[in-house]
Every structure is written in C-alpha cells, then in structure tokens.
C-alpha cells in the first residue's frame, strides 16, 4: 500500500502579509486546474480562515488559485494523511474532538467520501490498512493516576474508527519523564515511535543527550522495548518525522540537537528556555529487522555539512533525502531551515541545492511535501515574503531547484498526490 503523510498544525505561524493593494478584486482570476495533485492552502487575505484544498494537473508549471476554486475545510488547524489512495483531512481541535473528511479524486476533482469525528492527536501515520493516531500528555498525572497515551485506529477501507486504547507514557523514557512522541512509523510489523522526554508543558528535559525509539506491537499496541542511543540528542522534532525507511528495510534517524531546559540564568523561570544538547546534529541507523542502533554507523551531519543542522527531511527514494537545513548558530527548537540539501545516507554526503530562493526572500518553506520516490525528485512549497507562493521541483541528480506551479491566494501548507 502506497502511503504518504502530511500535516499542517503550525502553518498560521508562517503566514505572510499581503500588501494592501493585493485584494481579491485586483487579482487575476485563475480557472480551476483539475488533476490528481492535492495542495492545501491557507488564505492570507483573511486571518483565521480555514484551509482550501486545490487540485492541479502538474506541479512543474501553470497556476492554481483559491479565488473561486477549491474546497474550504472546517476549522483553522488541519493536518493531512494520505493512505489507501484516500486523502484524510483532520481538524486539530486543540483538546476537543475534530471533524475528519475523507476525499478521493475523480476526474481531476476532489470527491468527498465520508465524514467522521476523531480525537485531537499529536502523532499519526498509516499502519497496514489503518491510520494510527496517538494523543500524548504534556504533564505528569497526579500521584496514583497513570500518565498514558491514548491511541486510536481508523480503518482506511471503512473510513471509521475501529479501536482505541492506552499505553504508559512514562515507561519508554526510562528516566521518569514523559516520552513525548515526535512521530510514529511502521517498520516491518512493528510501530516505531521516536520521542523526546519532557517533564512539563514547556517541553523541557533534564536528559538532553539521549535518543529513544519506543517499539510497539501492532495492532495491539503493546509496548515492547525502547531502542536507545547516547551519541545524539532526541530524534525528530515536535510534530516532525525524524525516521526514514529505505528500500532495503534499514531505518535512518536524524537529530537536530535542540533539546531545551529552563534557563536559570534569567529571571523568567516559567517560560524562558535554553538549548542544552551537547551532541551534534547527526544521522544514525537501525539495520533491517533489528531493534538496536547500529553502533558502526554514525553520520555527523554538522561536520560533513560544515556547520548546519537538519530540521526536516523528505525521503525521495534510493537512500536520498531532501533536507531542510539551518546554520548551527541560529538553530532552535521550532526553527525550520529555509535552505535545502540533498542527503545520501549511505554515501554520507550533503550537497547544497542551488536555484532555490534566497533565504532573505523566504517567509516559510512547506514541511509537508511530495515525492514520487524515484530517487531524484521532490516537490517543495515555498512562500515568499513578497506574497508569491510556488512549488519548486528538486532534482537530486544535480542538486538543483526549479520554480514550478504558482499558487494564488495563500500559503502552501501541504502537497500530496492520489492516483
């Protein structure tokens, strides 16, 4: 089953401001662009407006617009999962249950298949024929009350929730802190859940130089063990998938080295934090069919890239990733790199992408992107300070970026494809 994950939880934080003259009435009216690519767009003209879903026939040329086009979503915070050739649009209810709408594509247009309600969750992924979703606590429960994850299974054939349960949220860390999942991923017949340990809602930790991946059975979601390493800080980032499974079954994991704790040097001891990881941003490996880190493999990303850290990546096939990177000097827990590089995890190489917009011109780079996994191609959304928004085609064979589809009326928050 071909599956892809996208999500847009923090998109509104990156919305650019349109100039006063760039009003709907002044814009070129771009006709509907039927196709099998799906693009989620957050409008920029009206604050707090829900995403629109557009279709497009190509990501490499042409234009698509939410002006007079697209399917408006319900609610302002949305995340997306593509599984079983269906597109699931899920509302982040900020603690409350959220509406889920399921779409297919018929004759180049979105075709609504079903509606249902699910819990607000913090990690989700296609697993077999399901979407597994996990709600993660941010505070340790009172004495005598267990601190647990709540997990839910949605079947992609029936488009309905079929099971739910709980699991201990403290046990995986092994240090008394909550193991806050950065993401989940199917690896063989198991669920791998990388985490960063926290002791409260500020996401601070007393254990910044530890990496852990909780391993669960499926579909029962029984906790089996934690894969541990002390060569890096935690894997992935908040709401960011730090694992990549390549064709031979090996699993690669990146660390940005952005663990934080209370900054005791300041007077604000409630919200002010400081970076505390001492380990470099790096990539580690778990060999196929194994549940331990391969101690013979270590890819010091900071060293090879000459001073950069990974903040996100898109697997494009054949051991290659398109990575968002950020200078070590300006890294942060929620900083998304506006530069791109091609990373070959087997050859241990980092090649800067040319042809991408200059950092000074970029408002944000979309973190929910698409690749056909042909080993050379990725499509990345770019939202410019000028208000212009494009999809860029990344060619890993020569590490170049080429401007493609123009999107009118908002910022791209997700790019996907259905058959």
C-alpha positions as a LaTeX table, in Angstrom:
\begin{tabular}{lrrr}
\hline
Residue & $x$ (\AA) & $y$ (\AA) & $z$ (\AA) \\
\hline
Unk1 & 0.00 & 0.00 & 0.00 \\
Unk2 & 1.43 & 3.35 & $-1.01$ \\
Unk3 & 1.13 & 5.81 & 1.83 \\
Unk4 & 2.23 & 9.35 & 2.44 \\
Unk5 & 1.86 & 11.59 & 5.45 \\
Unk6 & 1.28 & 15.31 & 5.52 \\
Unk7 & 0.34 & 17.61 & 8.30 \\
Unk8 & $-0.23$ & 21.31 & 8.90 \\
Unk9 & $-0.51$ & 22.24 & 12.54 \\
Unk10 & 1.65 & 25.32 & 12.82 \\
Unk11 & 1.01 & 26.81 & 9.39 \\
Unk12 & $-0.59$ & 30.02 & 10.63 \\
Unk13 & 2.63 & 30.95 & 12.38 \\
Unk14 & 4.27 & 31.36 & 8.98 \\
Unk15 & 1.53 & 33.21 & 7.10 \\
Unk16 & 2.86 & 36.25 & 5.24 \\
Unk17 & 1.02 & 39.52 & 4.98 \\
Unk18 & $-0.37$ & 40.56 & 1.61 \\
Unk19 & 0.05 & 44.17 & 0.56 \\
Unk20 & $-3.00$ & 46.41 & 0.78 \\
Unk21 & $-3.27$ & 46.63 & $-2.98$ \\
Unk22 & $-3.32$ & 42.87 & $-3.41$ \\
Unk23 & $-7.03$ & 42.46 & $-2.97$ \\
Unk24 & $-9.19$ & 39.70 & $-4.36$ \\
Unk25 & $-10.75$ & 42.05 & $-6.86$ \\
Unk26 & $-7.33$ & 43.09 & $-8.19$ \\
Unk27 & $-6.01$ & 39.58 & $-8.76$ \\
Unk28 & $-6.04$ & 37.64 & $-11.97$ \\
Unk29 & $-8.81$ & 35.06 & $-11.95$ \\
Unk30 & $-7.16$ & 31.69 & $-12.48$ \\
Unk31 & $-9.52$ & 28.95 & $-13.68$ \\
Unk32 & $-9.91$ & 25.59 & $-12.00$ \\
Unk33 & $-6.98$ & 23.25 & $-12.56$ \\
Unk34 & $-8.25$ & 19.65 & $-12.32$ \\
Unk35 & $-5.69$ & 16.97 & $-11.58$ \\
Unk36 & $-4.51$ & 14.35 & $-9.13$ \\
Unk37 & $-2.20$ & 16.56 & $-7.10$ \\
Unk38 & $-3.78$ & 18.00 & $-3.94$ \\
Unk39 & $-2.47$ & 21.24 & $-2.46$ \\
Unk40 & $-3.61$ & 22.59 & 0.91 \\
Unk41 & $-3.52$ & 26.39 & 1.01 \\
Unk42 & $-4.05$ & 28.71 & 3.99 \\
Unk43 & $-5.58$ & 32.02 & 2.78 \\
Unk44 & $-3.56$ & 35.14 & 3.51 \\
Unk45 & $-6.21$ & 37.78 & 2.86 \\
Unk46 & $-8.37$ & 36.88 & 5.88 \\
Unk47 & $-6.81$ & 35.95 & 9.24 \\
Unk48 & $-8.08$ & 32.76 & 10.83 \\
Unk49 & $-9.62$ & 31.45 & 7.61 \\
Unk50 & $-9.65$ & 27.69 & 7.10 \\
Unk51 & $-7.50$ & 25.89 & 4.53 \\
Unk52 & $-8.66$ & 25.37 & 0.97 \\
Unk53 & $-7.85$ & 22.18 & $-0.92$ \\
Unk54 & $-6.93$ & 22.65 & $-4.58$ \\
Unk55 & $-6.24$ & 20.12 & $-7.30$ \\
Unk56 & $-3.61$ & 20.52 & $-10.00$ \\
Unk57 & $-2.62$ & 18.57 & $-13.10$ \\
Unk58 & 1.09 & 19.34 & $-12.69$ \\
Unk59 & 3.44 & 20.66 & $-10.03$ \\
Unk60 & 6.05 & 21.80 & $-12.54$ \\
Unk61 & 4.19 & 24.56 & $-14.40$ \\
Unk62 & 0.99 & 26.57 & $-14.56$ \\
Unk63 & $-1.03$ & 28.11 & $-11.75$ \\
Unk64 & $-3.72$ & 27.24 & $-9.23$ \\
Unk65 & $-5.82$ & 29.62 & $-7.16$ \\
Unk66 & $-8.21$ & 29.53 & $-4.22$ \\
Unk67 & $-10.04$ & 32.51 & $-5.71$ \\
Unk68 & $-13.26$ & 30.97 & $-6.92$ \\
Unk69 & $-11.75$ & 27.49 & $-6.61$ \\
Unk70 & $-11.01$ & 24.82 & $-4.05$ \\
Unk71 & $-12.81$ & 23.07 & $-1.23$ \\
Unk72 & $-12.88$ & 25.01 & 2.04 \\
Unk73 & $-12.12$ & 23.00 & 5.16 \\
Unk74 & $-13.87$ & 23.20 & 8.52 \\
Unk75 & $-11.67$ & 24.81 & 11.16 \\
Unk76 & $-8.38$ & 26.67 & 11.04 \\
Unk77 & $-5.88$ & 23.99 & 12.15 \\
Unk78 & $-5.71$ & 21.00 & 9.84 \\
Unk79 & $-3.41$ & 18.05 & 9.30 \\
Unk80 & $-3.48$ & 15.57 & 6.47 \\
Unk81 & $-2.81$ & 11.88 & 5.87 \\
Unk82 & $-2.82$ & 10.12 & 2.51 \\
Unk83 & $-3.43$ & 6.38 & 2.81 \\
Unk84 & $-5.03$ & 3.67 & 0.69 \\
Unk85 & $-5.29$ & 6.24 & $-2.13$ \\
Unk86 & $-7.52$ & 8.46 & 0.02 \\
Unk87 & $-6.88$ & 11.92 & 1.42 \\
Unk88 & $-7.85$ & 12.38 & 5.09 \\
Unk89 & $-8.32$ & 15.98 & 6.23 \\
Unk90 & $-8.29$ & 16.09 & 10.03 \\
Unk91 & $-9.17$ & 19.01 & 12.28 \\
Unk92 & $-6.85$ & 19.72 & 15.20 \\
Unk93 & $-9.43$ & 20.52 & 17.85 \\
Unk94 & $-6.96$ & 21.91 & 20.43 \\
Unk95 & $-8.09$ & 19.38 & 23.01 \\
Unk96 & $-11.57$ & 18.70 & 21.67 \\
Unk97 & $-12.57$ & 16.05 & 19.10 \\
Unk98 & $-12.22$ & 17.23 & 15.50 \\
Unk99 & $-14.08$ & 16.59 & 12.26 \\
Unk100 & $-12.41$ & 14.36 & 9.67 \\
Unk101 & $-13.30$ & 14.48 & 5.98 \\
Unk102 & $-12.16$ & 11.78 & 3.55 \\
Unk103 & $-11.62$ & 12.54 & $-0.13$ \\
Unk104 & $-10.75$ & 10.74 & $-3.30$ \\
Unk105 & $-10.02$ & 12.24 & $-6.71$ \\
Unk106 & $-12.49$ & 11.65 & $-9.53$ \\
Unk107 & $-11.88$ & 13.12 & $-12.98$ \\
Unk108 & $-9.34$ & 15.51 & $-11.52$ \\
Unk109 & $-11.60$ & 16.88 & $-8.79$ \\
Unk110 & $-11.92$ & 16.17 & $-5.09$ \\
Unk111 & $-14.65$ & 13.67 & $-4.36$ \\
Unk112 & $-15.93$ & 13.61 & $-0.77$ \\
Unk113 & $-16.23$ & 10.04 & 0.50 \\
Unk114 & $-17.08$ & 10.33 & 4.18 \\
Unk115 & $-17.15$ & 12.41 & 7.37 \\
Unk116 & $-16.45$ & 11.28 & 10.93 \\
Unk117 & $-15.06$ & 12.64 & 14.20 \\
Unk118 & $-11.77$ & 11.71 & 15.85 \\
Unk119 & $-9.77$ & 12.82 & 18.86 \\
Unk120 & $-7.19$ & 15.56 & 18.59 \\
Unk121 & $-3.82$ & 13.79 & 18.35 \\
Unk122 & $-0.12$ & 14.64 & 18.22 \\
Unk123 & 1.29 & 11.82 & 16.08 \\
Unk124 & $-0.30$ & 9.80 & 13.28 \\
Unk125 & 0.71 & 7.53 & 10.42 \\
Unk126 & $-0.63$ & 4.86 & 8.06 \\
Unk127 & 0.00 & 1.39 & 9.51 \\
Unk128 & $-1.11$ & $-1.55$ & 7.36 \\
Unk129 & $-4.69$ & $-0.68$ & 6.32 \\
Unk130 & $-5.22$ & 1.72 & 9.23 \\
Unk131 & $-4.29$ & 5.21 & 10.30 \\
Unk132 & $-2.84$ & 5.01 & 13.80 \\
Unk133 & $-3.24$ & 8.18 & 15.85 \\
Unk134 & $-1.74$ & 8.92 & 19.28 \\
Unk135 & $-2.67$ & 11.63 & 21.77 \\
Unk136 & 0.31 & 12.47 & 24.00 \\
Unk137 & 0.11 & 14.03 & 27.51 \\
Unk138 & 2.17 & 17.11 & 28.30 \\
Unk139 & 2.05 & 16.87 & 32.10 \\
Unk140 & 2.71 & 14.05 & 34.52 \\
Unk141 & $-0.54$ & 12.94 & 36.16 \\
Unk142 & $-1.17$ & 13.29 & 39.87 \\
Unk143 & 0.16 & 10.60 & 42.20 \\
Unk144 & $-1.84$ & 7.42 & 41.87 \\
Unk145 & $-3.11$ & 8.28 & 38.38 \\
Unk146 & $-1.33$ & 6.75 & 35.38 \\
Unk147 & 0.18 & 9.03 & 32.74 \\
Unk148 & $-0.87$ & 7.46 & 29.46 \\
Unk149 & $-1.03$ & 7.85 & 25.72 \\
Unk150 & $-4.44$ & 7.46 & 24.13 \\
Unk151 & $-4.26$ & 5.72 & 20.78 \\
Unk152 & $-6.89$ & 5.24 & 18.07 \\
Unk153 & $-7.10$ & 3.12 & 14.93 \\
Unk154 & $-9.04$ & 4.35 & 11.89 \\
Unk155 & $-9.60$ & 1.80 & 9.14 \\
Unk156 & $-8.95$ & 3.26 & 5.68 \\
Unk157 & $-11.40$ & 0.89 & 3.98 \\
Unk158 & $-14.40$ & 1.78 & 6.16 \\
Unk159 & $-13.21$ & 5.34 & 6.96 \\
Unk160 & $-14.21$ & 4.83 & 10.59 \\
Unk161 & $-12.52$ & 4.37 & 13.96 \\
Unk162 & $-12.27$ & 0.66 & 14.79 \\
Unk163 & $-10.26$ & 0.50 & 18.03 \\
Unk164 & $-8.74$ & 2.57 & 20.81 \\
Unk165 & $-6.63$ & 2.04 & 23.90 \\
Unk166 & $-3.99$ & 3.44 & 26.25 \\
Unk167 & $-0.31$ & 2.88 & 26.90 \\
Unk168 & 2.10 & 4.01 & 29.62 \\
Unk169 & 3.67 & 7.35 & 28.59 \\
Unk170 & 6.46 & 7.25 & 31.19 \\
Unk171 & 7.89 & 3.75 & 30.70 \\
Unk172 & 9.59 & 4.33 & 27.31 \\
Unk173 & 11.85 & 7.15 & 28.55 \\
Unk174 & 13.27 & 5.13 & 31.44 \\
Unk175 & 14.10 & 8.37 & 33.28 \\
Unk176 & 10.79 & 9.36 & 34.89 \\
Unk177 & 9.91 & 11.95 & 32.22 \\
Unk178 & 7.10 & 11.71 & 29.67 \\
Unk179 & 8.22 & 10.17 & 26.38 \\
Unk180 & 6.60 & 12.77 & 24.11 \\
Unk181 & 6.34 & 11.19 & 20.66 \\
Unk182 & 7.80 & 13.26 & 17.85 \\
Unk183 & 6.19 & 10.88 & 15.34 \\
Unk184 & 5.27 & 7.25 & 14.63 \\
Unk185 & 6.18 & 5.00 & 11.70 \\
Unk186 & 5.56 & 1.45 & 10.55 \\
Unk187 & 8.78 & $-0.57$ & 10.44 \\
Unk188 & 8.12 & $-4.15$ & 9.36 \\
Unk189 & 5.24 & $-5.38$ & 11.52 \\
Unk190 & 6.10 & $-3.01$ & 14.39 \\
Unk191 & 5.37 & 0.60 & 15.24 \\
Unk192 & 8.48 & 2.71 & 15.92 \\
Unk193 & 7.80 & 5.85 & 17.96 \\
Unk194 & 10.77 & 8.23 & 18.44 \\
Unk195 & 10.33 & 10.59 & 21.35 \\
Unk196 & 11.81 & 13.47 & 23.33 \\
Unk197 & 11.46 & 13.18 & 27.09 \\
Unk198 & 9.82 & 16.11 & 28.90 \\
Unk199 & 8.88 & 16.92 & 32.49 \\
Unk200 & 6.21 & 19.55 & 31.75 \\
Unk201 & 4.31 & 21.66 & 29.27 \\
Unk202 & 7.35 & 23.74 & 28.26 \\
Unk203 & 8.91 & 20.59 & 26.73 \\
Unk204 & 11.96 & 20.94 & 28.96 \\
Unk205 & 14.11 & 17.94 & 29.82 \\
Unk206 & 16.87 & 17.01 & 32.24 \\
Unk207 & 18.14 & 14.42 & 29.74 \\
Unk208 & 19.11 & 16.32 & 26.56 \\
Unk209 & 21.68 & 13.88 & 25.22 \\
Unk210 & 19.58 & 10.77 & 24.79 \\
Unk211 & 17.82 & 9.33 & 21.76 \\
Unk212 & 14.97 & 6.86 & 22.18 \\
Unk213 & 12.51 & 4.98 & 19.98 \\
Unk214 & 9.66 & 3.11 & 21.65 \\
Unk215 & 8.71 & $-0.13$ & 19.89 \\
Unk216 & 5.11 & $-1.41$ & 19.88 \\
Unk217 & 3.35 & $-4.48$ & 18.55 \\
Unk218 & 0.54 & $-3.95$ & 16.06 \\
Unk219 & $-2.43$ & $-3.89$ & 16.12 \\
Unk220 & $-2.46$ & $-4.40$ & 19.92 \\
Unk221 & $-0.06$ & $-1.50$ & 20.60 \\
Unk222 & 1.73 & $-3.37$ & 23.38 \\
Unk223 & 4.93 & $-1.64$ & 24.46 \\
Unk224 & 7.88 & $-3.98$ & 23.85 \\
Unk225 & 11.11 & $-2.03$ & 24.38 \\
Unk226 & 12.97 & 1.22 & 23.83 \\
Unk227 & 15.84 & 1.45 & 21.35 \\
Unk228 & 18.36 & 3.80 & 22.98 \\
Unk229 & 21.45 & 5.76 & 21.98 \\
Unk230 & 23.58 & 8.42 & 23.66 \\
Unk231 & 25.51 & 9.56 & 20.58 \\
Unk232 & 22.82 & 12.10 & 19.67 \\
Unk233 & 20.03 & 14.09 & 21.21 \\
Unk234 & 16.40 & 13.08 & 20.53 \\
Unk235 & 15.16 & 12.04 & 17.09 \\
Unk236 & 12.93 & 14.28 & 15.01 \\
Unk237 & 11.29 & 17.40 & 16.39 \\
Unk238 & 7.88 & 18.42 & 17.65 \\
Unk239 & 5.34 & 17.18 & 15.09 \\
Unk240 & 8.22 & 16.21 & 12.77 \\
Unk241 & 9.05 & 12.75 & 11.46 \\
Unk242 & 12.72 & 12.03 & 12.09 \\
Unk243 & 12.71 & 8.48 & 10.72 \\
Unk244 & 13.19 & 7.28 & 7.15 \\
Unk245 & 12.82 & 3.68 & 5.99 \\
Unk246 & 14.80 & 2.94 & 2.83 \\
Unk247 & 14.24 & 0.21 & 0.25 \\
Unk248 & 16.33 & $-2.50$ & 1.95 \\
Unk249 & 14.48 & $-2.03$ & 5.25 \\
Unk250 & 17.17 & $-0.05$ & 7.07 \\
Unk251 & 15.86 & 2.80 & 9.22 \\
Unk252 & 17.69 & 6.14 & 9.37 \\
Unk253 & 17.08 & 8.70 & 12.13 \\
Unk254 & 18.06 & 12.35 & 12.30 \\
Unk255 & 18.61 & 14.53 & 15.36 \\
Unk256 & 18.57 & 18.34 & 15.21 \\
Unk257 & 20.18 & 18.56 & 18.69 \\
Unk258 & 17.60 & 21.03 & 20.00 \\
Unk259 & 16.66 & 19.75 & 23.46 \\
Unk260 & 15.85 & 22.57 & 25.90 \\
Unk261 & 15.59 & 23.22 & 29.62 \\
Unk262 & 14.77 & 26.10 & 31.97 \\
Unk263 & 17.19 & 28.99 & 31.52 \\
Unk264 & 18.16 & 29.54 & 35.14 \\
Unk265 & 20.38 & 32.48 & 34.16 \\
Unk266 & 17.32 & 34.65 & 33.57 \\
Unk267 & 14.64 & 35.99 & 35.92 \\
Unk268 & 11.81 & 34.46 & 33.88 \\
Unk269 & 11.87 & 30.91 & 35.17 \\
Unk270 & 8.44 & 29.99 & 33.82 \\
Unk271 & 8.80 & 30.27 & 30.04 \\
Unk272 & 12.39 & 31.17 & 29.15 \\
Unk273 & 14.43 & 28.22 & 27.91 \\
Unk274 & 17.89 & 27.43 & 26.60 \\
Unk275 & 19.30 & 24.77 & 24.30 \\
Unk276 & 21.08 & 22.11 & 26.33 \\
Unk277 & 22.10 & 19.36 & 23.90 \\
Unk278 & 25.84 & 18.84 & 23.68 \\
Unk279 & 25.71 & 16.30 & 20.87 \\
Unk280 & 25.95 & 17.24 & 17.18 \\
Unk281 & 23.10 & 17.13 & 14.71 \\
Unk282 & 23.61 & 13.68 & 13.25 \\
Unk283 & 22.07 & 10.69 & 11.48 \\
Unk284 & 22.07 & 7.20 & 12.97 \\
Unk285 & 20.84 & 3.84 & 11.67 \\
Unk286 & 18.88 & 0.76 & 12.73 \\
Unk287 & 19.52 & $-2.13$ & 10.39 \\
Unk288 & 16.64 & $-4.01$ & 8.77 \\
Unk289 & 14.93 & $-6.47$ & 11.14 \\
Unk290 & 16.91 & $-5.11$ & 14.10 \\
Unk291 & 15.77 & $-3.26$ & 17.20 \\
Unk292 & 19.07 & $-1.69$ & 18.22 \\
Unk293 & 21.08 & 1.19 & 16.81 \\
Unk294 & 23.94 & 0.15 & 14.53 \\
Unk295 & 26.95 & 1.35 & 16.52 \\
Unk296 & 29.18 & 1.06 & 13.44 \\
Unk297 & 27.22 & 3.79 & 11.64 \\
Unk298 & 27.37 & 7.47 & 12.59 \\
Unk299 & 26.85 & 10.38 & 10.20 \\
Unk300 & 27.97 & 13.63 & 11.85 \\
Unk301 & 25.81 & 16.00 & 9.86 \\
Unk302 & 27.25 & 19.17 & 11.37 \\
Unk303 & 30.76 & 18.12 & 10.42 \\
Unk304 & 30.00 & 16.96 & 6.86 \\
Unk305 & 27.76 & 19.97 & 6.09 \\
Unk306 & 30.30 & 22.37 & 7.60 \\
Unk307 & 28.12 & 23.79 & 10.32 \\
Unk308 & 24.47 & 23.01 & 9.56 \\
Unk309 & 21.76 & 21.02 & 11.35 \\
Unk310 & 18.80 & 19.11 & 9.87 \\
Unk311 & 15.35 & 20.42 & 10.74 \\
Unk312 & 13.22 & 18.18 & 8.48 \\
Unk313 & 13.56 & 15.82 & 5.54 \\
Unk314 & 11.62 & 14.27 & 2.66 \\
Unk315 & 12.56 & 10.78 & 1.52 \\
Unk316 & 12.79 & 10.68 & $-2.28$ \\
Unk317 & 13.99 & 7.07 & $-2.69$ \\
Unk318 & 17.28 & 5.23 & $-3.30$ \\
Unk319 & 18.80 & 6.28 & 0.05 \\
Unk320 & 18.37 & 10.00 & $-0.66$ \\
Unk321 & 16.53 & 12.75 & 1.20 \\
Unk322 & 15.79 & 16.40 & 0.51 \\
Unk323 & 16.65 & 18.01 & 3.85 \\
Unk324 & 15.76 & 21.39 & 5.33 \\
Unk325 & 18.92 & 22.72 & 6.96 \\
Unk326 & 19.74 & 25.62 & 9.26 \\
Unk327 & 23.10 & 27.05 & 10.41 \\
Unk328 & 24.03 & 25.70 & 13.82 \\
Unk329 & 24.38 & 29.26 & 15.12 \\
Unk330 & 20.68 & 30.01 & 14.50 \\
Unk331 & 19.12 & 26.64 & 15.28 \\
Unk332 & 16.14 & 26.44 & 17.61 \\
Unk333 & 13.51 & 24.01 & 18.82 \\
Unk334 & 10.96 & 25.33 & 16.29 \\
Unk335 & 13.21 & 26.84 & 13.60 \\
Unk336 & 12.54 & 25.31 & 10.17 \\
Unk337 & 15.51 & 25.59 & 7.81 \\
Unk338 & 14.99 & 27.67 & 4.68 \\
Unk339 & 17.94 & 26.11 & 2.85 \\
Unk340 & 17.81 & 22.70 & 1.17 \\
Unk341 & 20.38 & 19.96 & 0.71 \\
Unk342 & 20.45 & 16.50 & $-0.86$ \\
Unk343 & 21.49 & 13.93 & 1.74 \\
Unk344 & 22.68 & 10.46 & 0.76 \\
Unk345 & 22.61 & 8.44 & 3.97 \\
Unk346 & 24.65 & 5.54 & 2.57 \\
Unk347 & 27.38 & 7.63 & 0.96 \\
Unk348 & 27.22 & 10.08 & 3.92 \\
Unk349 & 27.18 & 13.13 & 1.67 \\
Unk350 & 25.47 & 16.52 & 1.90 \\
Unk351 & 25.04 & 18.57 & $-1.29$ \\
Unk352 & 23.59 & 22.07 & $-1.17$ \\
Unk353 & 20.65 & 22.68 & $-3.53$ \\
Unk354 & 21.10 & 25.58 & $-5.95$ \\
Unk355 & 18.31 & 27.55 & $-7.65$ \\
Unk356 & 16.17 & 27.76 & $-4.53$ \\
Unk357 & 15.07 & 31.28 & $-3.47$ \\
Unk358 & 17.46 & 33.25 & $-1.29$ \\
Unk359 & 16.83 & 32.88 & 2.44 \\
Unk360 & 16.22 & 36.63 & 2.78 \\
Unk361 & 13.26 & 36.37 & 0.36 \\
Unk362 & 11.53 & 33.39 & 2.01 \\
Unk363 & 8.71 & 33.67 & 4.53 \\
Unk364 & 8.44 & 29.90 & 5.04 \\
Unk365 & 9.20 & 26.57 & 3.43 \\
Unk366 & 6.43 & 24.00 & 3.44 \\
Unk367 & 7.36 & 20.98 & 5.57 \\
Unk368 & 4.61 & 18.70 & 4.19 \\
Unk369 & 5.78 & 17.86 & 0.71 \\
Unk370 & 5.62 & 15.20 & $-2.01$ \\
Unk371 & 7.98 & 12.84 & $-3.80$ \\
Unk372 & 7.25 & 10.01 & $-6.25$ \\
Unk373 & 10.22 & 8.27 & $-4.58$ \\
Unk374 & 12.10 & 7.80 & $-7.83$ \\
Unk375 & 15.42 & 8.55 & $-6.17$ \\
Unk376 & 15.77 & 12.01 & $-7.65$ \\
Unk377 & 12.61 & 14.14 & $-7.42$ \\
Unk378 & 10.94 & 16.12 & $-4.67$ \\
Unk379 & 8.38 & 18.92 & $-4.73$ \\
Unk380 & 8.69 & 21.61 & $-2.03$ \\
Unk381 & 6.34 & 24.52 & $-1.33$ \\
Unk382 & 7.89 & 27.97 & $-0.88$ \\
Unk383 & 6.08 & 31.03 & 0.49 \\
Unk384 & 7.91 & 34.27 & $-0.27$ \\
Unk385 & 7.93 & 37.50 & 1.72 \\
Unk386 & 6.59 & 39.25 & $-1.37$ \\
Unk387 & 3.39 & 37.21 & $-1.07$ \\
Unk388 & 4.16 & 34.97 & $-4.05$ \\
Unk389 & 3.88 & 31.23 & $-3.50$ \\
Unk390 & 5.36 & 28.44 & $-5.64$ \\
Unk391 & 6.06 & 24.75 & $-5.78$ \\
Unk392 & 9.72 & 24.07 & $-6.56$ \\
Unk393 & 10.90 & 20.88 & $-8.23$ \\
Unk394 & 14.06 & 19.49 & $-6.63$ \\
Unk395 & 16.32 & 17.34 & $-8.84$ \\
Unk396 & 18.67 & 15.31 & $-6.66$ \\
Unk397 & 20.76 & 14.17 & $-9.63$ \\
Unk398 & 22.27 & 17.65 & $-9.93$ \\
Unk399 & 21.05 & 19.23 & $-6.65$ \\
Unk400 & 19.02 & 21.96 & $-8.37$ \\
Unk401 & 15.68 & 23.60 & $-7.70$ \\
Unk402 & 13.36 & 24.80 & $-10.49$ \\
Unk403 & 10.34 & 27.06 & $-10.00$ \\
Unk404 & 7.11 & 25.28 & $-10.89$ \\
Unk405 & 3.41 & 25.70 & $-10.13$ \\
Unk406 & 2.33 & 29.12 & $-8.87$ \\
Unk407 & $-0.32$ & 29.14 & $-6.14$ \\
Unk408 & $-2.52$ & 32.20 & $-5.78$ \\
Unk409 & $-4.33$ & 33.44 & $-2.69$ \\
Unk410 & $-2.46$ & 31.87 & 0.21 \\
Unk411 & 0.48 & 29.89 & 1.54 \\
Unk412 & 1.04 & 26.22 & 0.78 \\
Unk413 & 0.78 & 24.01 & 3.82 \\
Unk414 & 0.74 & 20.56 & 2.18 \\
Unk415 & 1.35 & 18.91 & $-1.20$ \\
Unk416 & 0.05 & 15.42 & $-1.99$ \\
Unk417 & $-0.93$ & 13.10 & $-4.83$ \\
Unk418 & $-3.63$ & 10.48 & $-5.37$ \\
Unk419 & $-3.86$ & 8.00 & $-8.22$ \\
\hline
\end{tabular}
